[in-house]
Amino acid sequence: MTEAQGTVSPVFEPVRDVVEEQPRGGAEVGLSPAVEIDGRRVVDLWGGHRDAARTQPWQRDTVAFGADAANTPAWRAADLGAAKGHGNALAVAEILSPIAREGASARGRLLRPDTIGLIFEEQSNGTDLVNGLHVRWGIGFALPDRRTLSWIPDGRVAFWGGLGGSTAILDLDRRLPIRCVMNSMGAGILGSPRAAASTAAVHRALGHDART
């Protein structure tokens, strides 16, 4: 099944096209993007399948490993410490939304704006000795740098990704969290062309270039 399920605001229909095209074209097995603007959910979509044999459709509550490995019982039972987060795009977007909203949430303020601002204090800028990539580090997140991922927008943006393709982007200038979760282990250890396609569709819907 390649038809996307879920809800999307009319202006964000291009994101639905990406969710349907990636499984249909073979770039992905199953995926779910979630997007909010200032706490208002504008994209909550899912499509494709949750198993490699493509027999079980991806459901709203389907979870995937944050690093995109095949969603097998053995893998989910493995003891890998901090590298074993499981969830879906909507859940992660809701967790990260208060950062994009400078500490505000539907349940009241969780963090002060000056605490959020600490994320953007550059800690290092160069080759990361763990992953070998050029990373401009803030506190807890990477900051935009064309040498890391050229499609991450400039501005007050923090991001990170999972091994294989999943990506979380927090755009404070637009109060916009974007989360893309998929279940195919793709090449690369931070972000992927699949996540880039969803992100680009969001920015096209908003009428601006992701790099501005």
Residue, then its C-alpha position, 0 to 999 in steps of 0.5 A: m500500500t503506497e497511499a498515504q494515510g493520516t492528516v495534512s493541512p491543504v498547503f502541505e499536500p506536497v508532503r503527502d506526495v513524498v510519502e506516497e512516492q518513496p515507497r512506490g519508487g522503492a526508495e523506502v519501505g515505510l515512513s512517517p513525517a510529522v510537522e508542527i507550526d507553533g504547536r499546531r499540527v500540520v502534517d501527521l502522515w504515514g505510508g508504505h509498510r512496516d515489514a521488509a516483505r511489504t505485507q503489513p501496512w504502516q499504521r499510525d502507531t507503528v514505531a521504528f528504531g531511531a536509527d532505521a534498522a529493520n524493525t525486528p524483535a531481535w534488534r528491538a530486544a538488543d541492549l545498545g544503551a543510548a542507541k536504541g530509541h524506538g518511536n514514530a515521527l509524531a511522538v518525537a515531534e511532540i517531545l521536541s516541539p517545546i524546543a522549537r517553541e522556545g520552551a512553550s508547550a500545550r501544558g505550559r512553559l517547560l523551559r525558559p527561552d534563555t535555556i533554549g538559547l544555550i543550544f546555539e552556543e557553538q562548542s566545536n566546529g570541525t571533524d567529529l572524532v566519533n562519526g568522522l563527519h564535519v559537525r558544528w556542535g551546539i549543546g545537544f544538537a548539531l547546528p547548520d553547516r553546509r559541510t554537514l547537510s547542505w539541505i538543513p536551513d540556516g538560522r536558529v536551527a538545531f538538528w540531528g539524525g539517526l543512522g540510516g536516514s531519520t532526521a529531526i529538525l528544530d527551526l526556532d525562527r519559524r517555530l517549526p519542528i520537522r521529524c521524519v522516521m522511516n524503517s529502511m537502513g539507508a546509506g549514511i549515518l546522519g540524515s538521508p536524501r529521503a529525509a531531505a525530500s520530506t524537508a524540502a516539501v515542507h519548505r516549498a509548502l511554506g514558500h521559501d528556500a530551505r537554505t534561507 
